[in-house]
């Protein structure tokens, strides 16, 4: 399913109501408007899961065992949910931003930056159970139907403090996935996910008090305005005193007590904890680079690479710093290394292709920009593929690429329109 098809369904509200009518919320049993059927829901999640992972940091491939563990806990919670037959999947993303999200159809992700804030398996089960309810109760689908999704992230090719920097340039269905991952849930959705998530925890044998502890922590952090949480979890899952109080009352009703899993969680997290200094160095380098302080940024990212030389993200950042220092050849070597370590990641292909074009390595630019678009189409990749086609005297191909880039918004689209006009005069 593509984005235009979904938009058409939402715009044709009256027709859809006539044809679809109401359905029953699979979790609450309440009647609700249903414009998007279950088959569409499942297709949407399946098609956008990998692209959305990539726009939010990509897989945390350095420790695959951690993702297996998270998936085991998630599946245990999913089995006791109100929609146990959804094709649930769970993944750990390589982002320091504390966040978790769910796409339609049970496609769920949690960032390593949130995992490091948790203390035991019960707290992990609380987070995953909350996301399972969002998926099972079709909350993101309801937000789509209400036209309440907003443009996700910020556009730009410069440095950014979050992993969402490409969102404003993303096109087609991948843009929808990014919007779904970053959409803010209503207080009603959050209360509903808290409530049923706690019931699922109890059913699965976990101590539901862990959910109360997390909400108390999140409320405290929100009052202290901790920036990483404000940019991540709190932007999509706003905490409130009401949530804390209702969670406390429900746990009092169902009874605290159950499995906590502190020791096993510590064991499963040991590798990530040991690697944390490398990611801290990377994050510091990113902040320095975003302020234009390239020399100290380079020192910090070099520290990160020394600590963890198989992390593609570090080479990608160093390549960008070299670009800012007008050292395109050094940047090329780092982008190649990033692609070698994580060839599926669209962002590294995109960096590599854009830099190759600056060096007038047209075949390399074409290959990498094309591969980037195969996973996550971006307007900038289409625009620069048009530039490559012009340099290779392929007018028709250039027109096709510029036409595609012109469909987007912002400066990229305006540049594409100017170049398209010049070719078609």
N, C-alpha and C positions, 0 to 999 in steps of 0.2 A: 504494500500500500504506500502511495506517495503522499506528500504533504498536500498537494492541490486537491487530491481526492477527499482527504479528510476535511479540508476547508469547505469544499463543496457540500459535504454532508452537514456540516454545522450551519452553513448559510441557509440551506434549505430546511429550516426548522419546522415549518408548518407541515411540509410533506413528510418529513421524517416522523413527526408525532403521529400523523395519520397512519403511516405504515407500521411503525414500531410500537407506538403506545408506551405503556409503562412496563417495567420489569421489577423483579423483587431483588433488593440488595442481598447478595448471597451470605453476608455476615449478619446484618441486623434484622433481616426479614421485612424491612420496610419497602414500600413501593417507591420507585424513582423513575425519572425519565430515562429512556434508553434509546439513544440515537446511533450508538456504535455497538454492534453485536459482538458476541463472544469470539467468533471466528476472526473478526477484524481486530479485536483486542489482542488475541494471541499472535496474529501476524505482525501487528505493530511492535510488540515486545521482542519477538524473534528477530525481526529485520533491523531493529535499532539498537539492540543490546551491545554488539561489538562497536559500532560507530560511537555510541554514547560513552562506552568505557574509554574510548580513545580521546574524546573531547574532554574527559574529566581526569586525565592523567595516564591512562593505559594500565595494563596489567602489572601487578607487582610480581614480576617474573623471577626476581632474585631469590624468593623463598616460596616455591610452589606448595610446599607442605602446609604453609599457613593458610593458603586458600582452601586446601583440602579440609583442614580442620574447621574453618569457618563454614564451609559447605555442609559438613557433617552436622554441626550445630543447627544450621539453618534448615536442613531437611528434617531434623528431629522436631523442630517447631512447626514446619509446614505440614507434617503428618497429622498434627492435632488441630489444624486450622479448619475453617469452614469451607475451604476449597482445596482439599488435599490433592486433587487430581490436576491442578495447574502444573505446567512444566517448569517448576521452580529451578532457578540457577542462582548461584552465589559466587561473587568474585571479590578479591581484594584489589583495590586500585592504588597505584603509585602516586599518591598525593598526600602532602602534609596537612592539607586542609581537613579539619575534623568534620566529616559528613558521611551520610549514607543516603541511598535513594532506591526507589523501586519503579520500574517501568511496568506497563500493563502486561499481564500474563505471568507475573511472578519472577521477572528478571531483576535481581537485586544486587547491589554493590555496596561495599563499605570501604572507606579510605583507610590506609594504614595510619593516617593522622588521627583517626578516631579510635582505632584499636589500641594505640599507645596510651589513651586516656582511660581505658577500662581496667578494672582490677581483677575480674574473674569471669568464668564462663557464663554465670547467670546474668551478668550485665551485658555480655555479648548476646545472649539469648533474648534479652529485653530489647536491644536495638533491632535485631533481626526480626523478632516477633512483631514489633511496631511496623516495620517495612512490609512484612507479610500481610498485615491487615490492610495497609494502603493498597497493596496489589489485589488482595482477595475482595475487598469492598469496592474496588474499581474507582478509587478516589481520583487518580490522575485522569481517567476517562471522563469522570464527571466534570473535572476542571476544563477539559477540552470542550465538552459539550456546552459549557457555560461561556466559552470564549474567554477564559480567564488566564490563558497562558500569555506570558510576556516575553519579549526578546531577551534571550539569555546571554549574560556575560557582556564583555566589552570588545569592540572591534579593534584591530590594530596589529601592526607587525613589530611594535616595540616591546620592551620588557613589561612584565606584569607580575603582580604578587600572587595571582591565582593561576590555576590550570585552565581557566575559562577564557583565555585571551583570544582564542580563535573563534569563539562562538558567533560573533557578529559577522564573520566571513563565511560561515558554514551555510551550505545550500541544501535544498530538498529535504528528504526525510530525515537526514542526520540533524538538521536544525530542529526538527520536532523533538527528536530524542533528547537533545541538549535542553530544550525548553521544559520537557517533562521532568528531567533530572533536577532542574533548578527551580521549578515552580514552587511557590510558597503555598503550603497547605493552610486551609482555614482552621480556626480554633475548633470547629465542630469535627473536622477530619482528624485533628490531632487528639482530641478527647476520645473519639471513637477508637482510634488506633491504640491509644494508651489502654483503654478499657479491655478490649478484646485481646490485646497483646498480653496483658496480665493474666487473663483467663487461660490463654494458650500456655503461658509459662507454668501455671499451676498444673495444667493437664499434662504437660511434658515432664513434670517433676522438678522444675526449677523453683528457687525461692523468689516469689514475686516482690519481696522487699527490695531486690536489686533494682527494679524499675523505679521505685520511689527514690532510692538513693541517687539514681542518675538524674531524675527530674529535679531533685533538690540541688545537685551539683550544677546542672545546666542553668537553673534560675539564678544561682549565686554568680556564676560566670557571666551571665547576661547583664546582671546589675553592675558587675565590675568592668563591663565592656571589653572583654578579652577579644582582641581583633580577629584572631584565627577562627574563633567560634562564630563571631558576628558574620564573617565572610562565608562561613560554611554552614554548619548545622542550623544555626539560629536564623539564617536567611530563609531556609526552606522549612524548618520545623520550629517555629517560634515558641520558646518556653513561657510559662505563665504561672502565677501563684494558684490559679484555678486548677491547672493541670496537676500540680503537686498535691493540692488538697483532695481532689477527686481520686487520685492514685492512692493516697493514704487511706481514704475511706473504703475503697474497694479491697485493698490488701487486708485491712482490718476485718472485712466481711468474709473474704475467702480464706484468710489465715496465712500468716507468714510461715516460713520454714520450707526447706527443700534443698536441693543440690546447689552448691555455690561453685565448685570447681576451681578454686583459687590456685591450687598447685598445678593442675594440668594446664591452666591458662598461662601461668608463668613459664612452664616448659615450652609450650607452643610459641610463646612470644619471645623466647630467649634470643633467637637469631635476630629478629627485628630490633630488639633492644640493643644488641651488640653493634648493630649497624647504624643506630641512631646518630652518633657523632658525624658520620658521613653525610646524612641527610640534613642535619643541622648546619653543617658547613655549606652545603648546597643552597639551603634556604637563605642563609646570610649573604651568600654571593648574589643570589637573585635580588635581594633587597638593595644591596649596594649598587648593582647594575641598574636597577630601576631608578636610582637617584643620580645616575651618570658617573658613579665612582668606579670606573672600570679597572683601575690598577689593583685596589684592594679586593675587588670582586674576583679578579683573576687569581689572586693569591688564595682566596677561600675555595674557589672551585677546584684549584689544583690540590688543595688539601683533601677535598671530597674524593677526588679521583685516586689519590694515594691510599685513602682508607678503603675504597670500594671500586677497584678498577673495572668491574664488569657491569656497572650501572650506566646504561645508555644515556639517561637523562643528564648526567654530569657532563658528558662530552658534548651534548647538544647545547647546553648552556655555555660551555667554554667556546664553542664554535660561534655562538652569537656575540660573545664578548670580543672575540677576534674580529668579527665583522665590524663591530663598532670601532675597533682600533685600525680599521682599513687593512687588515691582514687576511685577505680572502683565501689565500693558499693554505694558511694554517687552519682557517675555518673549515675549508674543504676536507682536510684530513680528519677533523673531529666529527663532522657530519657523517662522513663515511663510516667512522667507528660506531657512531650511534646507530646507523642503519644496519651495520653488521651485527650488533648486539640485539637489536629489536627491529627486524626488517618489516614487520607488519604495521608499525606505528606510523600513522599518516604524517604526524608533525615532523618527524625526523626526515622522512622523504621530502616533505615540503621545504624544510630548511635546506636540504641538500640540493634540491632542484633550483631553488631561487638563487642560491650561491653559485651554482654551476652556470646559470645564465649570466650572472655578473662577470664570470670568467670567460664567457663566450664559449663554453663547452656545451654546445647545443644538444647533442645526442644524450649526454648525461642529464641535462636539464629536462628534456622531454621524458626520458625514462622515469625519473623520480617524481616529476609532477603528475604524470599519468598514474603511477602506482599510488600516490597520495590520494588522488581523486577516486580511485577504485574503492577505497575504504571510507573516506570522509571527503566528499566534494566541497571545495571552497572556491569562492569567486576569484581569489588572488591566483590560484593555480590555473583556472581557465584563462584569466587575463594573460599570465606569463606564457602559457602554452600558445596563445595567440601571437605573442611577441616572437617566440621560437619559430612558429610557422612563417611569419613575415620574413625573418632572417633567412629561412630556408626556401624562400620564394614559393611558398604554398599558400596562395591567396584564398582559395576556397576553404581550406582548413582554418586559416586565421579568422575568416569571417564567422565560421561556426563557433570557434572558441570565444571570440569577442561577443558574439550574440548571447552566448551562455552567461558570460560574466556580466553582461549588461542587464540581466534579469535580477541581479542582486541590487542592494542599495548602497549608498555612501560613495566615497571617493573612488573605490574600485570600479563601480558601475559607471560612474561619470567618465573615467579614463577609457573604459571599454567602449562607451558610446562615441567618444571623440575618435578613437582609432577605427571603429567600425565605419563611421561616416567618411573618414579619409579614404578607406578602401573601396567604398561603394559609390563615391561621387562620380 
